[in-house]
């Protein structure tokens, strides 16, 4: 049973939760000399539990709607009949609750009570991606919301809690994290185009088609490497992230030449891991400059 729950948590997507925390921590070092590791860890817990919660919520909602009935990717807990729907839903809300506890701790420590509203909005966004009567993931808005919350909000928020000021570098970092997160969702939806059309799920990819989606996917994968250029020109240590260009090339080739869902899953995994490595390199470069 434990293996099923681990599978349902979709570990391959968790690097997307870690990446913005690393980047936000790195950008905060540019304006804050004293880094609070405890706050960063709490931010990481918020991001990880929200990501896991989203994954379980998506599994539950798509499963009860019948969206996963004809899926060609890895079997889902609900849609595959592996776990009772109610238990999957409970797992989603437990994950959201744990994220809320970590978020509440950050709120108390920083005395920024408006964080509670931000946290509530994050949970609502996580649930209504595929949940509720009119999920935004079914009308092609999933990529937009993922870019905002798993890119901008997570990165800028991680930076902000360190010194309670808004840092323009965090915005740039948020765009970078958002590009990778959006790319992962895109390649996932490209894989599911045919089955989503059958089930009536109108993702961005079902609307614009496979070719346009692949072009957009490649754009999101490569944009971080363009955006980081101004940074490594003035902060040479950040140049280390350019080693990952080879990964971007491989990802692009795998995605464009993919003939089977399995190959697209490989592109998804590689993109997720690249986002983490990119964030590690960027964070290391920023901290090296500061300390």
N, C-alpha and C positions, 0 to 999 in steps of 0.2 A: 504493500500500500504506500509506503514511504516513497518508493521509486515513482509511483504515479503522481504523487503530489509534487515531487521535484520536477518531473516532466511537465506538469501543468504550470509550474512557476516559470517555465521557459528561460532557463539559465542563460541561453545565448543572447537574450535581450538585456541582461543586467548590466553589461558594460555601458550601455546607453544611459543608465542611471548614475554610474560612477563618473563618467566623463565630465559632465558639467560641474560636478563637485570639485574635481581636480582642477579644472580650468578656473573656476571661481576662486578657489583657494590660492591659485597662482597669481591671478590678477590682483587679489587683495594685498598681496605682498608688495605691490608697487606703491601703495599709499599707506600701508599699515606696517610698522616695523615689528610689532609684537603679534605673532600669529597665535590664535586660540585654537589649538588642536581639538579640544573638546567640542566646540561649536561646529567645527568641520565634520567631526564624526557624527554628531547629531543630524547635521544636514544630509550626510550620506545615508543614515538610517531612514530619514524621511523619503529620500529619493528611491532607495531600494524597495522599501515596503509599498510605496505608491506604484512602482513598476510591477511588482509582484501582484498587487491588488488589481491593477489594470489587466494583467494577463488572466487572472482568475475570473474577473468580471466579464472580460471578452469571451472567455471559454463558456461561461454560464449563459450569457445573453445570446451569443451566436448559436449555442447548442439548443436552447429552448425554442428559438425561432426557426430552427431547421436549416440555418445557413451552412452548418458544417456537415450536412447530410451527404453531400457529394464531394467533400474536400479531397484534394490530392496530396496535401502535405501531411506532416505528422499528425497522428490521431489526437483528438481533443478529449478531455475527461468527460464532458457532458455529451457532446455530439457523438463520441465513440461509445457511449454507454458504459464507460469505465468506472465512473463515480456518480452517485445520485446528485441531481442538479442542486438540491437544497444545500448539500455539503459544500459544493463548489462556490455557491453564493456566499455561504457563511465564511469560507476561507478568504473570499475577496474582502468582506467587511472586517474580518479580523486583521487582515493586512492593512486596510485603511485605518483601522483603529490604532495599530502599532505606529503607523506613520504619524498619526495625530498625537500620540503620546510624545514622540520625539520632537514634533513641531511645537507642542505645548512647552516642553522643556526649553527650547530655544526662545520662545516668547517670554517666559518667566525670567530667564537669564538676561535677556536684552531689554526687557520691559517695553517691548514694541508690541502692544496689544492688538494693533491692526493686522499683525501676522495671522491672527485667528481667522479673519475674513479671507485672507489669501489662501490659507490652508483649506478652508471650506470650499472655496472655488476650485482648488486643485482636485479635491475629492469628487466634487460634482462633475468636473470635466472628465475625470477618470471613469466614473460610472456611466455617464451618458454618451460615451464614445460608441458603445453598442447597446447600452441599456435604455430603458424607458420606451415610451411610445414612438418618439421621433429621434432616434439616435443620430448624432451628427456624422458618425462614421459611415452611415448608409446613404449620405447625400454628398459625399465627396469632400468633406471638410476635415477629415482625420489628419491629413498632412499639415494643415494650417495650425491646428490645435497642438499637435505634437511638437511642431517647431517652436511654438510659443512657450509651452510648459516644460518640455524636456530640453529646451534650448535656452531661451531668454530668461524665463522665470527661475529655473534651477540655478543657472550660472550667476545671474545678477543677484539672486537671493543669497547664494553662498558667499559671494563677495561682500554684500551689504552687511550681513550679520557680524562681520569682523570689526568694522569701524563705524557702522551706521551712516555711511555716505555712499552716494552713487558714483561709480567709477566708470568712465567711458570705455576703458579697456575691457571691463566686464561685459559690456554690450557686444563688443566685437567677439569676445569669447563665447557669448551666448549664441551668436549667429553661427559660429563654427560648430558648437555642440548641436545646435538645432539642425544644421545641414546633415550631419551624420544620422541623427535620430530620424529625420524625415526620409532619408535615403533608405534606411532599414524598413520603414513602413511601406515605402513605395515598392521595393523589390518583393516584399511579402504580398502586396496587393497585385503586383504583376503576375506572380505565380498563381493567384486565385482568380484571375480575370474571368475565365470561363465558368467556374463554379459559382462565382459571385453573381454573374449575369443570370444563371439559372435560378438562383435563390432570390433575385431581386435586390441584391445589395449593390447600390450604385456608388462605388468608390471612385476616386479620381481616375484610377487606371481603367475602370470599365467605361468611363465617360470619354477619355481621350485616346484610348487604345494602347496596344502594347508598344508600338514604335515610339510614339510621343512620350510614353511613360519611361521608356529606357533612356531616351535623351535627357529627360528631366532627372532621372536617377543619376546618370553620369554627371550632370551639372552639380547636383548636391554632393556627390563624392569628391569632385575636383575643386569646388569652391573654397573649402577650408585651406587648401594649399595656396590659393591665390590671396586669400585674406590675410594669411600669416606673413606674407612677404614684407609689408611695411614694418612688422614687428622684428623680424630677424635682421632687417637692414640696420635697425637702431639698437637691437639687442641680439648680438651674434649667437649667443648660446642657444637661442630658439631654433637656429638653423637645423638642429638635430632632427626635427620633425620631417624634414624633407627626405630623410631616408625612407619614409613610408610611401613615397611616390611610387615605388615599385609595387606596393600593395594596391594602390589606386589603379595602376595599369592592369594588374591581375584581375581585380574585381570587375573592371570594365570589360575585359575580354570574356570572363566567365559569364557575366550577365548578358552581353550582346550575343554570344554564340550558344547560349543555353538552349537545349532542346527538350529537357525534362524538368519537372518540378524540383527534383533532387539537386540539379545544378543551380537552380535559382536559390534554393535553401543554402547552398554553399556560398553564393554571393552574399546572401544575408548575413551569414555567420562571419565571413571575412570583413564585411563592412562594420559589423558590430565590434569586432576585435580591433579593427583599425582605429575606430573612434576612441577606444580606450588607450591604445598605444600613442595616438596623436595627443590625447589629453595628458598622458604621463610625460611625454616629451615637452609639451608646452609648459606644464606645471614645473617640471625640473628646470627648464630654461629660465622661467620667471624667478624662481626661488634662488637660482644661481646668481642672477643679476643682483638681487636684493641683499642676499646674505653672503 
